[in-house]
């Protein structure tokens, strides 16, 4: 009997690439297509969302040498404080609102002052943060806002696109995102005077590195081939289950990060791949949004479970809060090694990553730690069919009921 690989759902709803995306004429530059869609004057492409944040902070710091702190949520991607450190600045952690992913407004107010360069409201997992509140608090002390829309390209926020409501915004085009060139990032600003400063900063810190671009090009080709239900078992599933067997939670979540992340321009071929695929992104976001909304009532029917939702966000996954850590861990024990795309956003609150240096504010973030301890995600990939989704819900329901 011939070998038939099993279907595997990815942890996030990424838009697959097709053969037509890999060659042929690009309709326009990727940055031009993104600028028109987002309704901004200019979009700058960097080699990752992390690189885009680093470029923005580097440019900001040049004009404000006495402002060295950047206020960020105490639960977010560990690459955010690493980018802040890479730009020569200090991350200041802000605890979350109780039971939520957004920064507590009073804690943010208390954290901001004359040393604050920027505040980073974060649209976590496509869910929408309160950018208006962050703008008011930041501007009151002379700081700027940098929207972290890494997981929210295409989300709607306060009458426009997420990422364009603050002073500056950035998006990720990493593997598994709605639009991917394997690694990439888009940088935008409402103030057009920042555009030449961003370009100068990028030219200074992101030098051409042919080795990295060759690697990313090969990885993108492999991604186009393997980001399929029967290819993900090799590219994602096997490494995931191997890491879980070792007890390597950071490896399972893909969080072995370093401050020495790559900084380099994106090559012509990867830019063209993104441009050729771009026209399918709005329809993909609409389809995955419909699927997520159709599945929310089933989750809402499970006692003790909270599924985060809003009107304008994108849906890379469904973000859930369980009654307590023991229940969450019991669910993950059964479902994280499965092929159903159940995972964790980030393993820890930021103060609890051993590879991150101590950060101001990190000594008092109980709500961030609680959020890290009680949350998990279910992929919103179209490859998780209704039967598999119902199995996931049934497992969660049974575990909660048994405790």
LOLUMPA-489809 format. One line per field, with one value per residue (C-alpha): x, y, z. Coordinates in nm, 3 decimals. Example, Ala and Ser with C-alpha at 12.3 -4.5 7.8 and 13.67 -1.06 7.14 Angstrom:
X <- (1.230|1.367)
Y <- (-0.450|-0.106)
Z <- (0.780|0.714)
***
This chain:
X <- (0.000|0.149|0.235|-0.023|0.069|-0.202|-0.371|-0.229|-0.385|-0.145|-0.167|-0.270|-0.480|-0.215|-0.303|-0.146|0.072|0.011|0.246|0.137|0.268|0.621|0.678|0.549|0.489|0.399|0.100|0.275|0.530|0.413|0.454|0.239|-0.039|-0.032|-0.034|-0.342|-0.528|-0.442|-0.509|-0.166|0.085|0.379|0.463|0.817|0.909|1.151|1.271|1.034|0.780|1.051|1.286|1.013|0.970|1.347|1.374|1.090|1.240|1.586|1.446|1.242|1.536|1.749|1.513|1.456|1.787|1.654|1.353|1.473|1.168|0.909|0.591|0.466|0.218|0.370|0.222|0.329|0.580|0.930|1.069|0.914|1.144|1.434|1.367|1.355|1.690|1.836|1.742|1.933|1.619|1.454|1.126|0.894|0.634|0.270|0.030|-0.285|-0.642|-0.789|-0.884|-0.785|-0.490|-0.484|-0.282|-0.460|-0.513|-0.428|-0.114|-0.015|-0.072|0.145|0.423|0.446|0.643|0.926|1.143|0.875|0.960|0.675|0.376|0.300|-0.072|-0.094|-0.367|-0.307|-0.407|-0.609|-0.817|-0.838|-0.662|-0.784|-0.559|-0.750|-0.672|-0.306|-0.286|-0.431|-0.196|0.114|0.049|-0.016|0.351|0.492|0.540|0.420|0.221|0.349|0.066|0.174|-0.050|0.187|-0.103|-0.372|-0.305|-0.650|-0.824|-1.052|-1.005|-1.167|-1.287|-0.979|-0.730|-0.552|-0.196|-0.301|-0.479|-0.166|0.127|0.317|0.220|0.380|0.266|0.425|0.446|0.598|0.514|0.152|0.034|-0.253|0.000|0.348|0.682|0.811|0.964|0.878|0.733|0.546|0.601|0.355|0.309|0.033|0.299|0.468|0.772|0.869|0.904|1.249|1.368|1.258|1.442|1.760|1.743|1.689|1.978|2.205|2.108|1.969|2.259|2.231|2.309|2.295|2.326|2.014|1.817|1.915|1.804|1.472|1.412|1.467|1.242|0.972|0.990|0.958|0.669|0.485|0.530|0.459|0.198|-0.071|-0.274|-0.053|0.277|0.246|0.298|0.659|0.724|0.532|0.376|0.680|0.903|0.614|0.558|0.931|0.965|0.669|0.815|1.133|0.933|1.063|0.762|0.949|1.054|0.697|0.575|0.865|0.999|1.372|1.456|1.772|1.857|2.070|1.769|1.833|1.824|1.856|1.664|1.414|1.516|1.335|1.191|1.026|0.883|0.730|0.583|0.402|0.278|0.140|-0.046|-0.175|-0.498|-0.631|-0.579|-0.910|-1.119|-0.914|-0.969|-1.341|-1.365|-1.175|-1.376|-1.700|-1.568|-1.458|-1.793|-1.979|-1.778|-1.798|-2.150|-2.026|-1.746|-1.980|-2.196|-1.914|-1.954|-1.649|-1.490|-1.441|-1.368|-1.233|-1.424|-1.481|-1.632|-1.330|-1.046|-0.891|-0.901|-0.569|-0.696|-0.965|-0.825|-0.970|-0.948|-1.000|-1.124|-0.777|-0.427|-0.484|-0.779|-0.588|-0.292|-0.516|-0.671|-0.330|-0.200|-0.465|-0.481|-0.145|0.019|-0.284|-0.312|-0.591|-0.398|-0.442|-0.154|-0.043|0.008|0.318|0.440|0.508|0.446|0.755|0.929|0.935|1.149|1.497|1.664|1.513|1.695|1.494|1.273|1.124|0.768|0.820|0.807|0.429|0.232|-0.015|-0.278|-0.026|0.087|-0.273|-0.347|-0.044|-0.152|-0.514|-0.518|-0.482|-0.566|-0.751|-0.648|-0.894|-0.740|-0.996|-0.818|-0.965|-1.297|-1.620|-1.576|-1.226|-1.343|-1.627|-1.378|-1.167|-1.474|-1.584|-1.242|-1.244|-1.600|-1.520|-1.206|-1.385|-1.677|-1.446|-1.274)
Y <- (0.000|0.340|0.583|0.857|1.141|1.243|1.580|1.842|2.177|2.467|2.671|2.981|3.046|3.132|3.193|2.922|3.020|2.885|2.809|3.130|3.329|3.199|3.331|3.568|3.941|4.118|4.354|4.630|4.654|4.486|4.810|5.002|4.743|4.747|5.129|5.156|4.889|5.035|5.391|5.529|5.733|5.497|5.145|5.029|4.661|4.505|4.148|4.083|4.254|4.260|4.437|4.690|4.770|4.800|5.040|5.255|5.273|5.350|5.644|5.769|5.751|5.976|6.270|6.207|6.113|6.160|5.934|5.574|5.373|5.190|5.078|4.736|4.476|4.229|3.948|3.969|3.816|3.802|3.949|4.285|4.353|4.208|4.462|4.741|4.629|4.602|4.967|5.062|5.131|4.996|4.799|4.894|4.629|4.721|4.474|4.372|4.457|4.169|3.877|4.063|4.092|4.473|4.695|4.824|5.200|5.305|5.091|5.237|5.589|5.517|5.373|5.673|5.989|6.211|5.905|5.741|5.734|5.515|5.307|4.983|4.886|4.529|4.367|4.019|3.733|3.966|4.092|4.470|4.674|5.015|5.236|5.553|5.511|5.437|5.745|5.970|5.839|5.849|6.193|6.337|6.279|6.362|6.001|5.832|5.514|5.220|4.979|4.617|4.479|4.190|3.943|4.179|4.273|4.357|4.407|4.708|4.945|5.277|5.358|5.239|4.957|4.835|4.959|5.298|5.438|5.510|5.727|5.431|5.071|4.750|4.412|4.071|3.864|3.564|3.199|3.121|3.481|3.585|3.695|3.548|3.586|3.350|3.641|4.004|4.312|4.624|4.962|5.251|5.598|5.857|6.131|6.132|6.313|5.986|5.798|5.931|5.882|5.520|5.468|5.624|5.412|5.094|5.174|5.215|4.906|4.661|4.590|4.353|3.996|3.756|3.452|3.540|3.627|3.299|3.111|3.294|3.233|2.859|2.860|3.043|2.786|2.505|2.690|2.715|2.340|2.215|2.460|2.208|1.970|1.676|1.865|2.032|1.706|1.710|2.082|2.156|1.852|1.630|1.905|2.010|1.663|1.602|1.923|1.830|1.485|1.659|1.897|2.188|2.419|2.711|2.489|2.366|2.726|2.841|3.083|3.021|3.382|3.590|3.958|3.876|3.840|3.914|4.268|4.290|4.409|4.175|4.044|4.107|3.757|3.742|4.091|3.976|3.661|3.875|4.112|3.831|3.676|4.005|4.021|3.707|3.844|4.037|3.735|3.506|3.735|3.746|3.366|3.298|3.566|3.394|3.061|3.202|3.372|3.054|2.865|3.113|3.004|2.647|2.774|3.010|2.711|2.553|2.655|2.829|2.901|3.253|3.311|3.657|3.835|4.175|4.324|4.427|4.185|3.918|3.555|3.367|3.157|3.148|3.277|3.111|3.169|2.864|2.868|2.808|2.692|2.329|2.303|2.475|2.243|1.936|2.046|2.113|1.774|1.611|1.853|2.025|1.707|1.642|1.738|1.987|2.314|2.368|2.566|2.848|3.209|3.264|3.031|3.291|3.645|3.841|3.848|3.466|3.410|3.323|3.468|3.813|4.050|4.196|4.482|4.775|4.698|4.323|4.276|4.337|4.185|3.939|3.975|3.906|3.592|3.484|3.541|3.333|3.054|3.026|3.080|2.861|2.891|2.686|2.739|2.909|2.744|2.624|2.288|2.228|2.090|2.090|1.736|1.810|2.138|1.956|1.701|1.985|2.143|1.809|1.753|2.102|2.054|1.715|1.839|2.140|1.926|1.674|1.924)
Z <- (0.000|-0.095|0.184|0.227|0.460|0.704|0.688|0.925|1.013|1.071|1.393|1.196|0.888|0.633|0.269|0.051|-0.243|-0.592|-0.880|-1.055|-0.758|-0.807|-1.158|-1.420|-1.424|-1.103|-1.142|-0.943|-0.661|-0.341|-0.146|-0.396|-0.381|-0.001|0.012|-0.210|-0.013|0.328|0.214|0.308|0.112|0.144|0.260|0.335|0.305|0.554|0.604|0.898|1.118|1.384|1.144|1.060|1.429|1.472|1.179|1.314|1.663|1.528|1.331|1.627|1.867|1.647|1.708|2.079|2.244|2.597|2.548|2.583|2.697|2.487|2.666|2.556|2.682|2.927|2.717|2.354|2.114|2.273|1.952|2.045|2.344|2.144|1.867|2.124|2.267|1.915|1.858|2.175|2.378|2.694|2.693|2.979|3.051|3.115|3.274|3.090|3.176|3.381|3.159|2.842|2.602|2.586|2.819|3.126|3.060|3.415|3.422|3.084|3.212|3.515|3.293|3.060|3.129|3.004|2.920|2.703|2.333|2.211|2.317|2.131|2.133|2.006|1.797|1.933|1.707|1.486|1.779|1.805|2.074|2.193|1.981|2.065|2.435|2.361|2.137|2.408|2.678|2.457|2.310|2.655|2.742|2.398|2.286|1.966|1.912|1.706|1.630|1.639|1.365|1.291|1.319|1.190|0.826|0.688|1.022|1.057|1.350|1.441|1.091|0.903|0.884|1.194|1.175|1.038|1.345|1.547|1.444|1.299|1.226|1.114|0.979|0.944|0.625|0.803|0.737|0.818|0.798|0.569|0.309|0.334|0.160|0.432|0.624|0.562|0.724|0.615|0.782|0.752|0.903|0.901|0.895|0.554|0.697|0.865|0.536|0.438|0.797|0.791|0.463|0.598|0.913|0.711|0.481|0.780|0.984|0.724|0.487|0.191|0.299|0.001|0.227|0.423|0.111|-0.056|0.255|0.270|-0.101|-0.060|0.247|0.053|-0.228|0.027|0.193|-0.139|-0.186|0.169|0.302|0.215|0.436|0.337|0.346|0.683|0.867|0.750|0.778|1.098|1.263|1.306|1.456|1.684|1.827|1.862|2.067|2.285|2.356|2.474|2.692|2.483|2.494|2.338|2.049|2.003|1.991|1.769|2.030|2.043|1.957|1.981|1.969|1.664|1.433|1.063|0.926|0.548|0.239|0.074|-0.267|-0.595|-0.635|-0.293|-0.341|-0.670|-0.513|-0.258|-0.527|-0.741|-0.446|-0.304|-0.505|-0.329|0.024|0.072|-0.034|0.189|0.489|0.416|0.389|0.709|0.892|0.788|0.909|1.246|1.308|1.219|1.482|1.768|1.882|1.935|2.155|2.342|2.432|2.635|3.002|3.147|2.808|2.671|2.302|2.218|1.943|1.789|1.476|1.275|1.337|1.122|1.231|1.203|1.493|1.760|2.089|2.399|2.773|2.995|3.359|3.506|3.419|3.518|3.279|2.999|3.045|3.047|2.716|2.564|2.676|2.459|2.168|2.117|1.979|1.755|1.390|1.458|1.487|1.862|2.009|2.237|2.135|2.345|2.616|2.888|2.996|2.897|3.239|3.240|2.929|3.050|2.742|2.799|3.032|3.323|3.209|3.401|3.505|3.488|3.863|3.879|3.589|3.746|3.475|3.197|3.377|3.428|3.059|2.957|3.192|3.079|2.703|2.396|2.028|1.767|1.409|1.177|0.873|0.615|0.639|0.985|0.867|1.064|1.193|1.325|1.480|1.655|1.791|1.934|2.095|2.238|2.398|2.553|2.676|2.831|3.005|3.155|3.268|3.435|3.662)
***
